[in-house]
Amino acid sequence: MAATFLRLNNIGMVQRRDAVLASDVHGDSDQIKSRLFDLQRFVTSHMNTNMGTIYLENQYNRDSKQIIDDAGGGNNPNGNIYKKAQDVCAPRYTGYSQAYLQCTVDYLERYGPSGELKSTAKLPKADTYSHSFASPLWSADFAGWTVLVCVLIIVTIIVRFIGLLILKLILKLSNR
């Protein structure tokens, strides 16, 4: 029973983690926050729910694209260099990967006004899009209580076995 309840805790975590990743693909930031909160609440209150780290890659790409698009609205003597950077980098990379974003930044630094890009278009830190939650060693749910009962039964069996060995040893010594 303990193993079944531990497995059910893990399945619950996987379902909530998949919901977060599906929300990330969909793109609704309020839904992502809600799903992350639900995942955090579940993981921190149930044992056997270690999830590792999840990355909200699609949200990072959307935010980075928005920053680059917003930065493209300024006046520049070279024309719209942000559009030119996207025209140069987009054929080389599929989607908004880290390599694509770095290509765009490199192009902008090469052809844009010196130092102006760094002050106007800062990409978000990737660390803010990674989430990791720790599960407790023991929790007061079905899994926790069944594990506790299982440990108590095992301890009782071991103590009884040791007691029988000691009694047999005492009987052998007294019957000599």
C-alpha positions in Angstrom: 0.0 0.0 0.0 2.8 2.4 0.8 4.4 1.9 -2.6 1.0 2.5 -4.3 0.4 5.8 -2.4 4.0 6.9 -3.1 3.4 6.2 -6.8 0.1 8.1 -6.7 1.9 11.1 -5.2 4.5 11.0 -8.1 1.7 10.7 -10.7 0.0 13.7 -9.2 3.2 15.7 -9.5 3.7 14.6 -13.1 0.2 15.7 -14.0 0.7 19.1 -12.5 4.1 19.5 -14.1 2.6 18.6 -17.5 -0.1 21.2 -16.9 2.5 23.9 -16.3 4.4 22.9 -19.5 1.1 22.9 -21.5 0.3 26.4 -20.2 3.8 27.5 -21.2 3.1 26.3 -24.8 -0.4 28.0 -24.7 1.1 31.3 -23.5 -1.4 32.6 -20.9 0.9 34.1 -18.2 -1.9 34.1 -15.6 -2.6 30.4 -16.2 1.1 29.6 -16.0 1.3 31.4 -12.6 -1.7 29.5 -11.4 -0.4 26.1 -12.6 3.0 26.9 -11.0 1.4 27.7 -7.7 -0.6 24.5 -7.9 2.5 22.5 -8.6 4.5 24.2 -5.8 1.7 23.6 -3.3 1.4 19.9 -4.3 5.2 19.2 -4.3 5.9 20.9 -1.0 3.1 19.0 0.8 3.6 15.5 -0.6 6.5 13.0 -0.3 8.0 11.3 -3.3 7.4 14.3 -5.6 10.9 15.4 -6.5 10.5 17.1 -9.9 13.9 18.4 -10.8 13.9 21.7 -12.6 11.4 22.8 -15.3 12.1 25.6 -17.8 9.5 27.8 -19.2 11.2 28.0 -22.6 8.3 29.2 -24.6 7.5 32.0 -22.1 11.2 33.1 -22.3 11.1 33.1 -26.1 7.9 35.1 -26.1 9.3 37.7 -23.7 12.6 37.9 -25.6 10.7 38.4 -28.9 8.6 41.1 -27.3 11.6 43.0 -26.0 13.3 42.8 -29.4 10.1 43.9 -31.2 9.6 46.8 -28.8 13.3 47.9 -29.2 12.7 48.0 -33.0 10.5 51.1 -32.8 13.3 53.7 -32.2 14.9 56.0 -34.7 18.2 55.0 -36.1 20.3 56.5 -38.9 20.8 53.0 -40.3 17.1 52.4 -40.6 15.2 49.7 -38.7 18.2 47.6 -37.7 16.1 45.3 -35.6 14.1 44.3 -38.7 17.4 43.8 -40.6 18.8 41.7 -37.7 15.7 39.5 -37.8 15.9 39.2 -41.6 19.5 38.1 -41.3 19.2 35.7 -38.3 15.7 34.1 -38.9 16.8 32.0 -42.0 19.8 30.6 -40.0 17.8 29.4 -36.9 14.5 27.8 -36.5 12.3 29.5 -33.8 13.4 31.8 -31.1 16.3 29.7 -29.7 19.1 31.1 -27.5 21.3 31.0 -30.6 18.9 33.1 -32.6 18.6 35.6 -29.9 22.4 35.8 -29.6 22.7 36.3 -33.4 20.2 39.1 -33.2 22.1 40.8 -30.3 25.4 40.4 -32.1 24.0 41.9 -35.3 22.5 44.8 -33.4 25.7 45.5 -31.6 27.6 45.4 -34.9 25.4 47.8 -36.9 23.6 49.8 -34.2 24.7 52.8 -32.3 27.5 51.8 -30.0 26.3 50.9 -26.5 22.7 51.9 -27.2 21.4 48.4 -27.6 22.6 47.3 -24.1 20.7 50.2 -22.6 17.5 49.8 -24.6 17.1 46.1 -25.3 18.0 43.8 -22.4 17.0 40.2 -22.7 15.5 38.6 -19.6 17.6 36.4 -17.4 17.0 32.7 -18.2 17.3 31.8 -14.5 14.0 33.5 -13.8 12.2 31.1 -16.2 13.4 27.9 -14.3 11.5 26.5 -11.4 12.4 23.8 -8.9 10.5 22.8 -5.8 11.6 20.4 -3.0 9.4 17.7 -1.5 9.4 16.9 2.2 11.0 13.7 3.5 7.8 12.8 5.2 4.3 14.2 4.9 1.0 13.6 6.7 -0.9 12.2 3.7 -1.9 8.6 2.9 1.6 7.8 1.6 3.3 9.2 4.7 1.1 7.3 7.1 1.4 4.0 5.2 5.2 4.4 5.1 5.2 5.1 8.8 3.1 2.0 9.5 5.3 -0.1 7.2 8.4 1.1 9.1 6.8 0.3 12.4 5.9 -3.2 11.3 9.4 -3.9 10.0 10.9 -2.6 13.3 8.5 -4.8 15.3 9.5 -7.9 13.2 13.2 -7.1 13.7 12.9 -6.6 17.4 10.8 -9.8 17.8 13.5 -11.7 15.8 16.3 -10.4 18.0 14.2 -11.2 21.1 13.7 -14.8 19.9 17.5 -15.2 19.3 18.3 -13.8 22.7 15.7 -16.2 24.4 17.1 -19.2 22.5 20.6 -18.2 23.5 19.5 -17.9 27.2 17.8 -21.4 27.0 20.9 -23.0 25.6 23.1 -21.5 28.2 20.7 -22.4 31.1 20.3 -26.1 29.9 24.0 -26.8 29.8 
